[in-house]
């Protein structure tokens, strides 16, 4: 079996292969190197504006005011508390909390205009601490639900720092019961 | 520009565009979100891994371009099945062996070899080995050997994440089956395209040029990975 029916001459074959290497080198050094690695040996990155692609932008300027909060939340056995914050889309915070015992918690958020009881849950576990950074995926209400699942009194110390516009502590609801559901309609644990 | 030349450009541009887009998107690491998901899994998760394997194959242009090269001149469906099976055996072996045996390799080196496998196959397709060296390396053996490298590439991608030992074998088998599902999907598209193109006279006229473009694509893929090795390893 011969691969091709019209077999090229040695000359055209060598030309094609060397040409392929040259074109590939041109693409790699002229486009990939400036766009991906910020190096511009041929000057093409500057001329074609490819250099800008390699500039990582690690800073997001904030529109809202910076605030920090440190709160102590006390929970009797079986008691629960919500800490909610107003975030604009893309705004973020760093947080850290420690509890004197294990609590069942859930970090969730609800976009503005969502149906009553709708929430998306990102982190739901039983633990006595969590540290992290959060960037709001949409404008709305974002925050924790904590529940004391033990038999002792528990204190949670929560530190938040970021660009939320308000913080709210909630221990009761108008309906008197908690009926949060996630995007799949499952009750939030 | 003559019509024939325009047609030629039209036929080779997609290959080049695919390569460029792929290169800019960088060599298909799993999306950050997928990565976070994979790391959070603790236990067997058949369908997520199946999906990830299939996605990797369908969006893995280096594997796709190699397959295009391999079946470019395979007219009989029996040959297509034979060569693709060899490729599958090759990459399945090293995928499982690499992950389960925890054998690490530099991903950039493996991906550079995968890029070169595309160029190799294109060079083989234009009769390069016969012409320049007088004999052609066994194409079946070559597909098997490059299949081994492609599998190793898959393994290094999966290994970039701290995988839980729980359900590892189930998950890896699922990933592998997903790779084959993705390969069948991709292959079907390529075969439809090639079969249609073969029915026209332009196929043989532009076969040489197309394989040269494939060679360029392979060299670009390899070059990109070599740069990655130089700058990130």
Interface residues (C-beta under 8 A of the other chain):
Chain A: X1 X2 X3 X4 X5 X6 X7 X8 X10 X12 X13 X14 X16 X17 X19 X20 X21 X23 X24 X25 X27 X28 X31 X32 X33 X35 X36 X37 X53
Chain B: X20 X23 X24 X26 X73 X119 X122 X123 X124 X125 X126 X127 X128 X130 X131 X132 X136 X204 X207 X208 X212 X213 X215 X216 X217 X218 X219 X220 X222 X223 X224 X227 X231
